[in-house]
Amino acid sequence: MMKLYACAYTPSSLDLDRNWMFVTAEKREFITIRTNSNMTLITTAWDTVTDMLTIALNGHSFEIPAHPTTQWLEKNTELTKAGIWGEQTDAWEYSAMLTNPISEFLKINVRLVYKGPTPRVLRGSGTPERLGRTEATKFADMMPVLVASMASMNELNDRLANAGEDKIEIDRFRPNIIIRGSVPWVEDGWKTLQIGEGEHRLDLDVVCRCLRCQVPNVHPITAEKHPRQPWNQMMKYRRIDAGLKFKPSFGMLCAPSVEGHLEVGMKFQVKAMTNDHFFISPMK
């Protein structure tokens, strides 16, 4: 997880967010820490001067352009297909030599891919019929942007502490945008959001709640998976979406309507609320 104080964004993602993913070499299917928790030990660093991205794991590292041109991709990668949640999409595949040390550490033969030019149109709750327009994302599981609340994180941590469990950091939930100054769980009913003001504001449609798997049980520094928490605690009181009753909710999945620039400290406003959120999974 890379922490930024400012970034550009488009309707499909925050800049650099989920533009890459690892796939199995055998089937070209995506792989995440759901099945291999050691992937959380992979670190990234972006040099804004050289615009190079460093990917490192277990003492090995390599650099690639953070914003590769089509010309560079055509010369240094191969345009192929990759599978993600039952969907085939185009992807630029890097050489096996680049990722061999990562394959050895993860004990599975993997390749690194960069999202190809064909849009991954939003599915589930974000279909054009439901959203009212056609939007796409890169390699995100579901939607372009995940917004989370520190007030809700603090409330969950209070429950964990009262149960004798360790508190956790919000980065376990991998949000793109973290807001402060709210009350716990009011985000469950968000419908439209605005960050900033004037012509440079970010308008977000809240597509659905983010229903969680057990990835937050994985410690982001050690890769150890806790056998119970925070999953068990959340299952006690956060199964709030009738669309998928056996998954707890944390955070809201959103779709920007324009492109622009986002900075820490910008004014955050809820423009509309709703009682109609009903999760429809885009995962197949």
The 8 nearest C-alpha neighbors of each residue, nearest first, counted from 0:
[[1, 2, 173, 170, 42, 43, 219, 39],
 [0, 2, 3, 43, 44, 42, 45, 16],
 [3, 1, 0, 4, 175, 5, 170, 44],
 [4, 2, 5, 1, 6, 263, 262, 175],
 [3, 5, 263, 262, 2, 6, 261, 264],
 [6, 4, 262, 261, 3, 263, 7, 260],
 [7, 5, 261, 260, 14, 8, 262, 3],
 [6, 8, 260, 14, 259, 261, 13, 9],
 [9, 7, 13, 14, 258, 259, 12, 260],
 [8, 10, 258, 11, 12, 257, 13, 259],
 [9, 11, 255, 256, 257, 12, 258, 254],
 [12, 10, 136, 135, 143, 9, 137, 134],
 [13, 11, 143, 9, 10, 8, 16, 14],
 [12, 14, 8, 16, 7, 9, 15, 6],
 [13, 15, 8, 7, 16, 12, 6, 9],
 [16, 14, 18, 13, 17, 65, 12, 66],
 [15, 17, 13, 14, 18, 12, 19, 137],
 [18, 16, 138, 19, 139, 137, 15, 20],
 [17, 19, 16, 114, 137, 15, 113, 138],
 [20, 18, 113, 17, 112, 114, 138, 111],
 [21, 19, 112, 111, 22, 113, 138, 29],
 [20, 22, 111, 110, 30, 29, 112, 109],
 [23, 21, 29, 28, 27, 110, 30, 109],
 [22, 24, 109, 27, 28, 25, 26, 108],
 [23, 25, 109, 27, 108, 110, 26, 22],
 [26, 24, 23, 27, 108, 28, 109, 22],
 [25, 27, 28, 23, 24, 22, 82, 81],
 [28, 26, 23, 22, 81, 24, 25, 82],
 [29, 27, 82, 22, 26, 23, 81, 83],
 [30, 28, 22, 83, 21, 82, 23, 27],
 [29, 31, 22, 21, 28, 23, 34, 32],
 [32, 30, 33, 34, 35, 29, 38, 21],
 [31, 33, 36, 35, 34, 38, 39, 37],
 [32, 34, 31, 214, 35, 36, 213, 30],
 [33, 35, 32, 31, 36, 30, 37, 38],
 [36, 34, 32, 37, 33, 38, 31, 105],
 [35, 37, 32, 38, 222, 39, 34, 33],
 [38, 36, 39, 222, 35, 40, 105, 32],
 [37, 39, 40, 36, 32, 41, 35, 31],
 [38, 40, 37, 41, 219, 222, 36, 32],
 [41, 39, 38, 37, 42, 56, 220, 222],
 [42, 40, 56, 39, 38, 55, 43, 54],
 [43, 41, 55, 54, 40, 56, 44, 0],
 [42, 44, 54, 53, 55, 45, 52, 41],
 [45, 43, 53, 52, 46, 54, 42, 1],
 [44, 46, 52, 51, 47, 53, 50, 43],
 [47, 45, 50, 51, 48, 49, 52, 44],
 [46, 48, 50, 49, 45, 51, 52, 65],
 [49, 47, 46, 50, 51, 45, 52, 65],
 [48, 50, 51, 46, 47, 64, 45, 52],
 [51, 49, 47, 46, 65, 48, 64, 52],
 [50, 52, 64, 65, 49, 46, 63, 45],
 [51, 53, 45, 65, 63, 62, 44, 64],
 [54, 52, 62, 44, 43, 61, 45, 55],
 [53, 55, 43, 60, 61, 42, 62, 52],
 [56, 54, 60, 42, 59, 41, 43, 53],
 [55, 57, 41, 59, 58, 60, 40, 42],
 [56, 58, 59, 55, 104, 40, 41, 101],
 [57, 59, 56, 60, 55, 100, 101, 41],
 [60, 58, 56, 55, 57, 100, 61, 101],
 [61, 59, 55, 54, 56, 53, 58, 62],
 [62, 60, 54, 53, 55, 63, 97, 59],
 [61, 63, 53, 52, 51, 54, 64, 60],
 [62, 64, 52, 51, 65, 53, 61, 67],
 [65, 63, 51, 67, 66, 52, 50, 62],
 [64, 66, 51, 52, 50, 67, 63, 15],
 [65, 67, 64, 68, 50, 15, 51, 63],
 [68, 66, 64, 65, 71, 72, 69, 63],
 [69, 67, 71, 70, 72, 66, 64, 73],
 [68, 70, 72, 71, 73, 67, 74, 116],
 [69, 71, 73, 68, 72, 74, 67, 75],
 [72, 70, 68, 74, 69, 73, 75, 67],
 [71, 73, 69, 76, 75, 74, 70, 68],
 [74, 72, 70, 71, 75, 76, 69, 77],
 [73, 75, 71, 72, 76, 70, 77, 69],
 [74, 76, 72, 73, 71, 93, 77, 94],
 [77, 75, 93, 72, 92, 91, 73, 74],
 [76, 78, 92, 91, 79, 73, 93, 75],
 [79, 77, 91, 90, 92, 76, 89, 80],
 [78, 80, 90, 89, 77, 91, 92, 81],
 [81, 79, 89, 90, 88, 87, 82, 78],
 [82, 80, 27, 88, 87, 28, 90, 89],
 [81, 83, 28, 87, 86, 29, 27, 85],
 [82, 84, 86, 29, 85, 28, 87, 81],
 [85, 83, 282, 283, 86, 82, 140, 281],
 [84, 86, 283, 83, 82, 87, 282, 28],
 [85, 87, 83, 82, 84, 88, 283, 81],
 [88, 86, 82, 81, 80, 83, 85, 89],
 [89, 87, 80, 81, 86, 82, 90, 119],
 [88, 90, 80, 115, 79, 81, 117, 114],
 [91, 89, 115, 114, 79, 113, 80, 78],
 [90, 92, 78, 113, 112, 77, 76, 115],
 [93, 91, 112, 77, 76, 111, 90, 78],
 [94, 92, 76, 111, 112, 95, 91, 110],
 [95, 93, 96, 97, 92, 76, 98, 110],
 [94, 96, 97, 98, 99, 110, 93, 109],
 [97, 95, 99, 94, 98, 100, 93, 110],
 [96, 98, 95, 94, 99, 93, 61, 100],
 [97, 99, 101, 95, 96, 100, 110, 102],
 [98, 100, 102, 96, 101, 95, 97, 103],
 [101, 99, 103, 102, 98, 104, 59, 97],
 [100, 102, 104, 98, 99, 103, 105, 56],
 [103, 101, 108, 99, 105, 107, 100, 109],
 [104, 102, 106, 100, 101, 105, 99, 107],
 [103, 105, 101, 106, 102, 100, 57, 107],
 [104, 106, 102, 107, 103, 101, 37, 38],
 [107, 105, 103, 104, 102, 108, 101, 109],
 [108, 106, 102, 105, 109, 103, 23, 104],
 [107, 109, 102, 24, 23, 106, 110, 103],
 [110, 108, 23, 24, 102, 22, 107, 21],
 [111, 109, 22, 21, 24, 98, 95, 23],
 [110, 112, 21, 93, 20, 92, 22, 109],
 [111, 113, 92, 91, 19, 20, 90, 93],
 [114, 112, 19, 91, 90, 18, 115, 92],
 [115, 113, 90, 18, 137, 19, 91, 112],
 [114, 116, 90, 89, 117, 91, 113, 78],
 [115, 117, 118, 114, 89, 90, 91, 69],
 [116, 118, 115, 89, 119, 88, 114, 90],
 [119, 117, 135, 120, 116, 136, 137, 115],
 [120, 118, 135, 136, 121, 137, 117, 88],
 [121, 119, 135, 118, 134, 122, 136, 133],
 [122, 120, 135, 125, 126, 134, 119, 136],
 [121, 123, 126, 281, 125, 124, 120, 141],
 [124, 122, 281, 279, 280, 125, 126, 121],
 [123, 125, 279, 126, 206, 122, 278, 129],
 [126, 124, 121, 122, 123, 130, 206, 129],
 [125, 127, 122, 129, 128, 121, 124, 130],
 [128, 126, 133, 132, 130, 131, 129, 125],
 [129, 127, 126, 131, 130, 132, 125, 133],
 [130, 128, 126, 127, 131, 125, 124, 132],
 [131, 129, 127, 125, 132, 128, 126, 206],
 [130, 132, 127, 128, 129, 133, 126, 125],
 [133, 131, 127, 130, 134, 128, 126, 129],
 [132, 134, 127, 120, 135, 126, 131, 130],
 [135, 133, 120, 121, 132, 10, 11, 136],
 [136, 134, 120, 119, 121, 11, 118, 133],
 [135, 137, 11, 143, 119, 12, 142, 139],
 [136, 138, 18, 139, 114, 17, 119, 11],
 [139, 137, 17, 18, 140, 136, 19, 20],
 [140, 138, 141, 137, 17, 142, 143, 136],
 [141, 139, 138, 142, 84, 282, 83, 281],
 [140, 142, 139, 281, 143, 121, 122, 282],
 [143, 141, 144, 252, 139, 253, 136, 254],
 [142, 144, 12, 11, 136, 254, 253, 139],
 [145, 143, 253, 252, 142, 175, 254, 12],
 [146, 144, 252, 174, 175, 251, 253, 176],
 [145, 147, 176, 251, 250, 174, 177, 175],
 [148, 146, 250, 177, 174, 176, 178, 251],
 [147, 149, 178, 150, 151, 177, 179, 152],
 [150, 148, 152, 151, 179, 153, 178, 177],
 [151, 149, 183, 153, 148, 152, 182, 181],
 [152, 150, 183, 154, 149, 148, 153, 184],
 [151, 153, 149, 155, 150, 154, 156, 148],
 [154, 152, 156, 150, 151, 155, 149, 157],
 [153, 155, 151, 157, 156, 152, 150, 183],
 [154, 156, 158, 152, 157, 153, 151, 159],
 [157, 155, 159, 153, 166, 158, 154, 160],
 [158, 156, 154, 160, 155, 159, 161, 153],
 [157, 159, 161, 155, 156, 160, 162, 154],
 [160, 158, 156, 164, 162, 157, 161, 166],
 [159, 161, 163, 157, 164, 162, 158, 156],
 [162, 160, 158, 163, 159, 157, 164, 156],
 [161, 163, 159, 160, 164, 158, 157, 232],
 [164, 162, 160, 161, 159, 165, 158, 166],
 [165, 163, 159, 160, 162, 166, 161, 228],
 [166, 164, 160, 159, 167, 163, 156, 228],
 [165, 167, 156, 159, 160, 164, 168, 157],
 [168, 166, 165, 169, 156, 171, 229, 170],
 [169, 167, 170, 171, 166, 152, 172, 156],
 [168, 170, 171, 172, 152, 167, 173, 149],
 [171, 169, 173, 172, 168, 174, 0, 219],
 [170, 172, 215, 169, 173, 168, 219, 218],
 [171, 173, 170, 215, 169, 174, 214, 249],
 [174, 172, 170, 171, 175, 0, 169, 145],
 [175, 173, 145, 176, 146, 172, 147, 177],
 [174, 176, 145, 144, 146, 173, 177, 13],
 [175, 177, 146, 174, 147, 145, 178, 144],
 [178, 176, 147, 148, 146, 174, 149, 175],
 [177, 179, 148, 149, 147, 176, 180, 146],
 [180, 178, 149, 181, 148, 150, 177, 182],
 [181, 179, 182, 178, 150, 149, 148, 267],
 [180, 182, 179, 150, 183, 148, 185, 178],
 [181, 183, 150, 185, 184, 180, 151, 148],
 [184, 182, 151, 150, 185, 154, 181, 148],
 [183, 185, 186, 151, 187, 182, 150, 148],
 [186, 184, 187, 183, 182, 188, 189, 181],
 [185, 187, 189, 184, 188, 251, 250, 148],
 [188, 186, 185, 184, 189, 208, 251, 250],
 [189, 187, 273, 186, 272, 274, 185, 190],
 [188, 190, 272, 186, 187, 191, 273, 205],
 [189, 191, 272, 205, 271, 273, 204, 188],
 [192, 190, 204, 271, 270, 205, 203, 189],
 [193, 191, 269, 203, 270, 268, 202, 204],
 [192, 194, 202, 268, 201, 267, 203, 269],
 [195, 193, 267, 201, 266, 200, 265, 268],
 [196, 194, 200, 266, 265, 201, 193, 267],
 [197, 195, 200, 199, 198, 194, 266, 193],
 [198, 196, 199, 200, 195, 201, 194, 193],
 [197, 199, 200, 196, 201, 195, 259, 202],
 [200, 198, 197, 196, 259, 201, 195, 260],
 [201, 199, 195, 196, 194, 198, 197, 202],
 [200, 202, 194, 193, 195, 203, 199, 255],
 [203, 201, 193, 255, 192, 256, 200, 194],
 [204, 202, 255, 192, 254, 191, 253, 205],
 [203, 205, 191, 254, 253, 206, 190, 255],
 [206, 204, 253, 190, 191, 207, 252, 203],
 [205, 207, 253, 252, 204, 125, 124, 254],
 [208, 206, 252, 205, 276, 278, 251, 209],
 [207, 209, 251, 252, 210, 250, 248, 278],
 [208, 210, 251, 250, 248, 249, 252, 211],
 [211, 209, 248, 247, 246, 208, 249, 212],
 [210, 212, 247, 246, 248, 209, 213, 249],
 [211, 213, 214, 246, 210, 215, 230, 247],
 [214, 212, 215, 216, 230, 211, 33, 217],
 [213, 215, 216, 217, 212, 33, 32, 171],
 [216, 214, 171, 217, 213, 172, 229, 218],
 [215, 217, 225, 214, 224, 213, 228, 229],
 [218, 216, 224, 215, 223, 214, 222, 219],
 [217, 219, 222, 223, 221, 220, 224, 216],
 [220, 218, 222, 39, 221, 217, 171, 40],
 [219, 221, 218, 222, 40, 39, 223, 217],
 [220, 222, 223, 218, 219, 40, 39, 217],
 [223, 221, 218, 37, 36, 219, 217, 220],
 [224, 222, 221, 218, 217, 225, 36, 219],
 [225, 223, 217, 216, 218, 226, 222, 36],
 [224, 226, 216, 227, 228, 217, 223, 218],
 [227, 225, 224, 228, 216, 230, 231, 229],
 [228, 226, 231, 225, 230, 229, 216, 232],
 [229, 227, 230, 231, 216, 225, 232, 226],
 [228, 230, 232, 231, 216, 233, 227, 215],
 [231, 229, 228, 233, 232, 227, 234, 213],
 [232, 230, 234, 227, 228, 233, 229, 235],
 [231, 233, 235, 229, 234, 230, 228, 159],
 [234, 232, 237, 230, 235, 231, 236, 247],
 [233, 235, 231, 232, 247, 236, 237, 238],
 [236, 234, 233, 232, 237, 231, 238, 247],
 [235, 237, 234, 233, 238, 232, 239, 247],
 [236, 238, 247, 233, 239, 248, 234, 235],
 [239, 237, 247, 244, 246, 236, 234, 240],
 [238, 240, 237, 241, 244, 248, 247, 236],
 [241, 239, 242, 244, 243, 238, 277, 278],
 [242, 240, 244, 243, 277, 239, 278, 238],
 [241, 243, 278, 277, 240, 279, 244, 280],
 [244, 242, 241, 245, 240, 246, 278, 210],
 [245, 243, 241, 238, 246, 240, 242, 239],
 [244, 246, 243, 238, 247, 234, 240, 210],
 [245, 247, 210, 244, 238, 211, 243, 248],
 [248, 246, 238, 237, 210, 234, 211, 233],
 [247, 249, 210, 237, 209, 211, 238, 208],
 [250, 248, 209, 210, 247, 211, 251, 208],
 [251, 249, 147, 209, 146, 208, 145, 248],
 [250, 252, 208, 209, 146, 145, 207, 253],
 [253, 251, 145, 207, 206, 209, 208, 144],
 [254, 252, 205, 144, 206, 204, 203, 145],
 [253, 255, 204, 203, 143, 144, 10, 256],
 [256, 254, 203, 10, 257, 202, 204, 253],
 [255, 257, 10, 202, 203, 254, 258, 204],
 [258, 256, 10, 255, 9, 259, 201, 202],
 [259, 257, 9, 8, 10, 256, 260, 255],
 [258, 260, 8, 7, 199, 9, 257, 261],
 [261, 259, 7, 6, 8, 262, 258, 199],
 [260, 262, 6, 5, 7, 259, 263, 8],
 [263, 261, 5, 4, 265, 264, 6, 260],
 [262, 264, 4, 265, 5, 261, 3, 176],
 [263, 265, 262, 266, 267, 4, 195, 261],
 [264, 266, 195, 263, 262, 194, 267, 261],
 [265, 267, 195, 194, 264, 268, 196, 193],
 [268, 266, 194, 193, 265, 195, 269, 192],
 [269, 267, 193, 192, 270, 194, 266, 195],
 [268, 270, 192, 271, 191, 193, 189, 267],
 [269, 271, 191, 192, 268, 193, 272, 190],
 [272, 270, 191, 190, 269, 189, 273, 192],
 [273, 271, 189, 190, 188, 191, 274, 270],
 [274, 272, 188, 275, 190, 189, 271, 276],
 [273, 275, 188, 276, 272, 187, 189, 190],
 [274, 276, 273, 277, 188, 190, 272, 207],
 [277, 275, 207, 274, 278, 273, 208, 188],
 [278, 276, 242, 240, 241, 275, 279, 207],
 [277, 279, 242, 207, 280, 124, 243, 276],
 [280, 278, 123, 124, 242, 277, 281, 243],
 [279, 281, 123, 282, 278, 124, 122, 283],
 [282, 280, 123, 122, 141, 283, 279, 124],
 [283, 281, 84, 280, 85, 141, 140, 123],
 [282, 85, 84, 281, 86, 280, 83, 123]]
